[in-house]
Amino acid sequence: MKKLFLATALCAFVGDVFAGNDAKDSQLDTLVVTTQPVMHCSKCENKIKSNIRFVKGTKSIETSVPDQKVTIIYNNKKSSLEDFKKEFKRIGYEITVLPK
């Protein structure tokens, strides 16, 4: 009976791992912002990407000069909007949150 219980529990755990039901996925959030001063070129994009990536929990950063948007995917358990505001300010930008 103990072996059956152990085997069932192990199968359930393995099934969750392979199905992608990881608790970490539920902690990801998306932040879409615009900057002031505006981004003009690839140097602006690179400056943002190379500095903002160090905010704890940052998973990815996409920038768009034509749309004047920066999209950040991050772990909301490790960082917050205030953390991103501080880092943008440190590199010379103010940010405004846009609707997703």
Biotite code that builds the C-alpha atoms (Angstrom):
import biotite.structure as struc

atoms = struc.array([
    struc.Atom([0.000, 0.000, 0.000], chain_id="A", res_id=1, res_name="MET", atom_name="CA", element="C"),
    struc.Atom([2.855, 2.386, 0.848], chain_id="A", res_id=2, res_name="LYS", atom_name="CA", element="C"),
    struc.Atom([4.500, 1.671, -2.504], chain_id="A", res_id=3, res_name="LYS", atom_name="CA", element="C"),
    struc.Atom([1.273, 2.446, -4.363], chain_id="A", res_id=4, res_name="LEU", atom_name="CA", element="C"),
    struc.Atom([0.853, 5.741, -2.503], chain_id="A", res_id=5, res_name="PHE", atom_name="CA", element="C"),
    struc.Atom([4.483, 6.727, -3.142], chain_id="A", res_id=6, res_name="LEU", atom_name="CA", element="C"),
    struc.Atom([4.235, 5.842, -6.837], chain_id="A", res_id=7, res_name="ALA", atom_name="CA", element="C"),
    struc.Atom([1.027, 7.874, -7.222], chain_id="A", res_id=8, res_name="THR", atom_name="CA", element="C"),
    struc.Atom([2.533, 10.904, -5.498], chain_id="A", res_id=9, res_name="ALA", atom_name="CA", element="C"),
    struc.Atom([5.664, 10.701, -7.631], chain_id="A", res_id=10, res_name="LEU", atom_name="CA", element="C"),
    struc.Atom([3.623, 10.468, -10.850], chain_id="A", res_id=11, res_name="CYS", atom_name="CA", element="C"),
    struc.Atom([1.557, 13.507, -9.871], chain_id="A", res_id=12, res_name="ALA", atom_name="CA", element="C"),
    struc.Atom([4.693, 15.531, -9.128], chain_id="A", res_id=13, res_name="PHE", atom_name="CA", element="C"),
    struc.Atom([6.424, 14.533, -12.373], chain_id="A", res_id=14, res_name="VAL", atom_name="CA", element="C"),
    struc.Atom([3.237, 15.248, -14.329], chain_id="A", res_id=15, res_name="GLY", atom_name="CA", element="C"),
    struc.Atom([3.067, 18.794, -12.947], chain_id="A", res_id=16, res_name="ASP", atom_name="CA", element="C"),
    struc.Atom([6.705, 19.473, -13.783], chain_id="A", res_id=17, res_name="VAL", atom_name="CA", element="C"),
    struc.Atom([6.373, 18.284, -17.382], chain_id="A", res_id=18, res_name="PHE", atom_name="CA", element="C"),
    struc.Atom([3.021, 20.016, -17.864], chain_id="A", res_id=19, res_name="ALA", atom_name="CA", element="C"),
    struc.Atom([4.642, 23.344, -16.986], chain_id="A", res_id=20, res_name="GLY", atom_name="CA", element="C"),
    struc.Atom([2.532, 23.968, -13.893], chain_id="A", res_id=21, res_name="ASN", atom_name="CA", element="C"),
    struc.Atom([5.415, 25.708, -12.194], chain_id="A", res_id=22, res_name="ASP", atom_name="CA", element="C"),
    struc.Atom([4.587, 28.285, -9.513], chain_id="A", res_id=23, res_name="ALA", atom_name="CA", element="C"),
    struc.Atom([7.246, 30.615, -10.922], chain_id="A", res_id=24, res_name="LYS", atom_name="CA", element="C"),
    struc.Atom([5.182, 31.177, -14.095], chain_id="A", res_id=25, res_name="ASP", atom_name="CA", element="C"),
    struc.Atom([2.363, 32.770, -12.113], chain_id="A", res_id=26, res_name="SER", atom_name="CA", element="C"),
    struc.Atom([4.761, 35.374, -10.692], chain_id="A", res_id=27, res_name="GLN", atom_name="CA", element="C"),
    struc.Atom([5.669, 36.874, -14.083], chain_id="A", res_id=28, res_name="LEU", atom_name="CA", element="C"),
    struc.Atom([4.216, 40.253, -14.953], chain_id="A", res_id=29, res_name="ASP", atom_name="CA", element="C"),
    struc.Atom([4.512, 42.614, -17.913], chain_id="A", res_id=30, res_name="THR", atom_name="CA", element="C"),
    struc.Atom([5.346, 46.308, -17.641], chain_id="A", res_id=31, res_name="LEU", atom_name="CA", element="C"),
    struc.Atom([4.935, 48.547, -20.699], chain_id="A", res_id=32, res_name="VAL", atom_name="CA", element="C"),
    struc.Atom([6.387, 52.058, -20.405], chain_id="A", res_id=33, res_name="VAL", atom_name="CA", element="C"),
    struc.Atom([7.378, 55.074, -22.441], chain_id="A", res_id=34, res_name="THR", atom_name="CA", element="C"),
    struc.Atom([10.408, 57.182, -21.607], chain_id="A", res_id=35, res_name="THR", atom_name="CA", element="C"),
    struc.Atom([11.142, 60.858, -21.201], chain_id="A", res_id=36, res_name="GLN", atom_name="CA", element="C"),
    struc.Atom([13.372, 61.932, -22.893], chain_id="A", res_id=37, res_name="PRO", atom_name="CA", element="C"),
    struc.Atom([12.244, 59.813, -25.812], chain_id="A", res_id=38, res_name="VAL", atom_name="CA", element="C"),
    struc.Atom([14.426, 57.114, -27.357], chain_id="A", res_id=39, res_name="MET", atom_name="CA", element="C"),
    struc.Atom([15.971, 58.348, -30.609], chain_id="A", res_id=40, res_name="HIS", atom_name="CA", element="C"),
    struc.Atom([18.265, 55.566, -31.773], chain_id="A", res_id=41, res_name="CYS", atom_name="CA", element="C"),
    struc.Atom([19.764, 52.164, -31.135], chain_id="A", res_id=42, res_name="SER", atom_name="CA", element="C"),
    struc.Atom([22.174, 53.700, -28.582], chain_id="A", res_id=43, res_name="LYS", atom_name="CA", element="C"),
    struc.Atom([19.163, 54.685, -26.453], chain_id="A", res_id=44, res_name="CYS", atom_name="CA", element="C"),
    struc.Atom([17.747, 51.179, -26.762], chain_id="A", res_id=45, res_name="GLU", atom_name="CA", element="C"),
    struc.Atom([21.075, 49.585, -25.841], chain_id="A", res_id=46, res_name="ASN", atom_name="CA", element="C"),
    struc.Atom([21.507, 51.903, -22.842], chain_id="A", res_id=47, res_name="LYS", atom_name="CA", element="C"),
    struc.Atom([18.090, 50.888, -21.527], chain_id="A", res_id=48, res_name="ILE", atom_name="CA", element="C"),
    struc.Atom([18.515, 47.171, -22.202], chain_id="A", res_id=49, res_name="LYS", atom_name="CA", element="C"),
    struc.Atom([22.020, 46.963, -20.782], chain_id="A", res_id=50, res_name="SER", atom_name="CA", element="C"),
    struc.Atom([21.055, 48.686, -17.507], chain_id="A", res_id=51, res_name="ASN", atom_name="CA", element="C"),
    struc.Atom([17.467, 47.623, -16.837], chain_id="A", res_id=52, res_name="ILE", atom_name="CA", element="C"),
    struc.Atom([18.381, 43.942, -17.222], chain_id="A", res_id=53, res_name="ARG", atom_name="CA", element="C"),
    struc.Atom([20.098, 44.180, -13.824], chain_id="A", res_id=54, res_name="PHE", atom_name="CA", element="C"),
    struc.Atom([16.859, 44.946, -11.967], chain_id="A", res_id=55, res_name="VAL", atom_name="CA", element="C"),
    struc.Atom([16.268, 41.816, -9.915], chain_id="A", res_id=56, res_name="LYS", atom_name="CA", element="C"),
    struc.Atom([13.741, 39.450, -11.489], chain_id="A", res_id=57, res_name="GLY", atom_name="CA", element="C"),
    struc.Atom([13.917, 40.902, -15.020], chain_id="A", res_id=58, res_name="THR", atom_name="CA", element="C"),
    struc.Atom([13.287, 38.129, -17.553], chain_id="A", res_id=59, res_name="LYS", atom_name="CA", element="C"),
    struc.Atom([13.223, 40.062, -20.849], chain_id="A", res_id=60, res_name="SER", atom_name="CA", element="C"),
    struc.Atom([13.246, 43.590, -22.250], chain_id="A", res_id=61, res_name="ILE", atom_name="CA", element="C"),
    struc.Atom([11.992, 44.687, -25.661], chain_id="A", res_id=62, res_name="GLU", atom_name="CA", element="C"),
    struc.Atom([12.389, 48.238, -26.930], chain_id="A", res_id=63, res_name="THR", atom_name="CA", element="C"),
    struc.Atom([10.778, 49.975, -29.895], chain_id="A", res_id=64, res_name="SER", atom_name="CA", element="C"),
    struc.Atom([11.963, 53.406, -31.045], chain_id="A", res_id=65, res_name="VAL", atom_name="CA", element="C"),
    struc.Atom([9.102, 53.844, -33.587], chain_id="A", res_id=66, res_name="PRO", atom_name="CA", element="C"),
    struc.Atom([6.449, 53.018, -30.961], chain_id="A", res_id=67, res_name="ASP", atom_name="CA", element="C"),
    struc.Atom([8.370, 54.679, -28.090], chain_id="A", res_id=68, res_name="GLN", atom_name="CA", element="C"),
    struc.Atom([7.712, 51.636, -25.895], chain_id="A", res_id=69, res_name="LYS", atom_name="CA", element="C"),
    struc.Atom([9.757, 49.519, -23.540], chain_id="A", res_id=70, res_name="VAL", atom_name="CA", element="C"),
    struc.Atom([8.196, 46.166, -22.627], chain_id="A", res_id=71, res_name="THR", atom_name="CA", element="C"),
    struc.Atom([9.618, 44.403, -19.583], chain_id="A", res_id=72, res_name="ILE", atom_name="CA", element="C"),
    struc.Atom([8.708, 40.915, -18.386], chain_id="A", res_id=73, res_name="ILE", atom_name="CA", element="C"),
    struc.Atom([9.698, 40.425, -14.768], chain_id="A", res_id=74, res_name="TYR", atom_name="CA", element="C"),
    struc.Atom([9.082, 38.402, -11.633], chain_id="A", res_id=75, res_name="ASN", atom_name="CA", element="C"),
    struc.Atom([6.749, 40.514, -9.488], chain_id="A", res_id=76, res_name="ASN", atom_name="CA", element="C"),
    struc.Atom([7.930, 38.722, -6.341], chain_id="A", res_id=77, res_name="LYS", atom_name="CA", element="C"),
    struc.Atom([11.472, 40.023, -6.856], chain_id="A", res_id=78, res_name="LYS", atom_name="CA", element="C"),
    struc.Atom([10.902, 43.576, -8.127], chain_id="A", res_id=79, res_name="SER", atom_name="CA", element="C"),
    struc.Atom([8.242, 46.256, -8.465], chain_id="A", res_id=80, res_name="SER", atom_name="CA", element="C"),
    struc.Atom([7.371, 49.296, -10.559], chain_id="A", res_id=81, res_name="LEU", atom_name="CA", element="C"),
    struc.Atom([9.314, 51.433, -8.084], chain_id="A", res_id=82, res_name="GLU", atom_name="CA", element="C"),
    struc.Atom([12.471, 49.384, -8.689], chain_id="A", res_id=83, res_name="ASP", atom_name="CA", element="C"),
    struc.Atom([12.194, 50.038, -12.422], chain_id="A", res_id=84, res_name="PHE", atom_name="CA", element="C"),
    struc.Atom([11.467, 53.744, -11.904], chain_id="A", res_id=85, res_name="LYS", atom_name="CA", element="C"),
    struc.Atom([14.614, 54.071, -9.779], chain_id="A", res_id=86, res_name="LYS", atom_name="CA", element="C"),
    struc.Atom([16.798, 52.313, -12.336], chain_id="A", res_id=87, res_name="GLU", atom_name="CA", element="C"),
    struc.Atom([15.418, 54.336, -15.273], chain_id="A", res_id=88, res_name="PHE", atom_name="CA", element="C"),
    struc.Atom([15.988, 57.534, -13.277], chain_id="A", res_id=89, res_name="LYS", atom_name="CA", element="C"),
    struc.Atom([19.570, 56.456, -12.538], chain_id="A", res_id=90, res_name="ARG", atom_name="CA", element="C"),
    struc.Atom([20.294, 56.282, -16.278], chain_id="A", res_id=91, res_name="ILE", atom_name="CA", element="C"),
    struc.Atom([18.550, 59.583, -17.064], chain_id="A", res_id=92, res_name="GLY", atom_name="CA", element="C"),
    struc.Atom([14.964, 58.637, -17.937], chain_id="A", res_id=93, res_name="TYR", atom_name="CA", element="C"),
    struc.Atom([11.549, 59.127, -16.386], chain_id="A", res_id=94, res_name="GLU", atom_name="CA", element="C"),
    struc.Atom([8.951, 56.479, -17.257], chain_id="A", res_id=95, res_name="ILE", atom_name="CA", element="C"),
    struc.Atom([5.211, 56.526, -17.749], chain_id="A", res_id=96, res_name="THR", atom_name="CA", element="C"),
    struc.Atom([3.280, 53.257, -17.567], chain_id="A", res_id=97, res_name="VAL", atom_name="CA", element="C"),
    struc.Atom([1.223, 52.459, -20.671], chain_id="A", res_id=98, res_name="LEU", atom_name="CA", element="C"),
    struc.Atom([-1.772, 50.123, -20.882], chain_id="A", res_id=99, res_name="PRO", atom_name="CA", element="C"),
    struc.Atom([-0.751, 46.560, -21.800], chain_id="A", res_id=100, res_name="LYS", atom_name="CA", element="C"),
])
